[in-house]
Amino acid sequence: MFGIGTGELLVILVVVVLLFGAKRIPEIAKGLGRAAHEFKKAKNDLARESEELVANAEKHAAAEDKARNDKPEKPNAG
C-alpha cells in the first residue's frame, strides 16, 4: 500500500490518535466519507452533463449538415 510497511502505518495511526483523540477520529472519518460521496456525485453529474452537451452538439451539427445538403446549389454566375 503506497510502499508503506506495517510499522510505518502503525506509527502514523498512533500519531493521528494522539493529535485528534480517539473520540474525534470517527467524526473525521464520517466527514471524509461525506466529502468523498459529494465529490463522486459532482463528478458523475459533470460527466453526465458533458455527455448531454456533446450529444446536443452532434444533433445540431447533423441538422445543419442536412439543411446544407437539402438546399439546391446556386449556379455560378462567373
KASULKA-V383079 format. One record per pair of residues at least 24 apart in sequence whose C-alpha atoms are under 6 Angstrom apart, sorted by the first residue. I is the first residue (numbers start at 1). J is the second residue. D is the distance in whole Angstrom. If there is no record, write none. Layout:
i	j	d
I	J	D
I	J	D
This chain:
none
